[in-house]
């Protein structure tokens, strides 16, 4: 999932630790989200958006290459995204 967390955090001059503390998660969680290694839960995604006073879809977007329904395209095959 593509996201704007790093850019939004930097615009506000917040550290990863400060954002994590505000959200009640670890700095490592923020790093993983920013690097696209972890997709936040729906609850956390809404909390992140709220911190930046944005809608979830303004912060997060599926990186599915344009495939419908949240599917991922890999090797020419379309499969549903994991959870």
C-alpha positions as CSV (number, residue, x, y, z in Angstrom):
1,X,0.0,0.0,0.0
2,X,1.4,3.4,-1.0
3,X,1.2,6.1,1.6
4,X,2.2,9.7,2.3
5,X,3.1,9.3,6.0
6,X,6.8,10.2,5.7
7,X,6.1,13.3,3.7
8,X,3.3,14.5,6.0
9,X,5.4,13.8,9.1
10,X,8.4,15.7,7.7
11,X,6.2,18.7,6.7
12,X,5.3,19.0,10.3
13,X,8.9,18.4,11.4
14,X,7.9,15.5,13.6
15,X,10.2,12.6,14.4
16,X,9.1,9.1,13.9
17,X,9.2,8.6,17.6
18,X,6.9,11.7,18.1
19,X,4.4,10.4,15.6
20,X,4.5,6.9,17.1
21,X,4.0,8.3,20.6
22,X,1.0,10.4,19.4
23,X,-0.5,7.2,17.8
24,X,0.4,4.8,20.6
25,X,2.7,2.7,18.5
26,X,6.4,2.2,18.3
27,X,8.9,4.2,16.2
28,X,9.6,0.9,14.5
29,X,6.0,0.6,13.4
30,X,6.2,4.1,11.9
31,X,9.4,3.2,10.1
32,X,7.8,0.0,8.7
33,X,4.7,1.9,7.5
34,X,6.8,4.6,5.9
35,X,8.9,2.0,4.1
36,X,5.8,0.1,2.9
37,X,6.8,-3.0,4.8
38,X,3.7,-2.9,7.0
39,X,0.1,-2.0,6.2
40,X,-1.5,-0.5,9.2
41,X,-4.8,-1.9,10.6
42,X,-7.9,0.0,9.5
43,X,-8.1,1.5,13.0
44,X,-4.5,2.7,12.8
45,X,-4.9,4.0,9.3
46,X,-7.9,6.2,10.5
47,X,-5.8,7.4,13.5
48,X,-2.9,8.4,11.2
49,X,-5.2,10.3,8.9
50,X,-6.9,12.0,11.8
51,X,-3.5,13.2,13.2
52,X,-2.8,14.8,9.9
53,X,-6.4,16.1,9.6
54,X,-6.9,14.3,6.4
55,X,-9.1,11.5,5.0
56,X,-7.7,8.0,4.9
57,X,-7.7,8.0,1.1
58,X,-5.6,11.2,1.2
59,X,-2.9,9.4,3.2
60,X,-3.1,5.8,1.9
61,X,-3.8,4.3,-1.6
62,X,-3.6,0.8,-2.9
63,X,-0.5,0.1,-5.0
64,X,-2.3,-2.4,-7.2
65,X,-1.2,-1.1,-10.5
66,X,-4.7,-0.1,-11.4
67,X,-6.3,-3.5,-10.8
68,X,-9.8,-3.3,-9.4
69,X,-11.0,-4.6,-6.0
70,X,-7.7,-4.3,-4.2
71,X,-6.2,-7.1,-6.3
72,X,-2.4,-7.2,-6.9
73,X,-0.9,-7.9,-10.3
74,X,2.2,-10.1,-10.2
75,X,3.7,-11.9,-13.1
76,X,0.6,-11.3,-15.2
77,X,-1.7,-12.9,-12.7
78,X,-4.2,-11.1,-10.7
79,X,-4.8,-12.3,-7.1
80,X,-6.6,-10.8,-4.1
81,X,-4.6,-8.6,-1.8
82,X,-3.9,-10.2,1.6
83,X,-6.1,-8.9,4.3
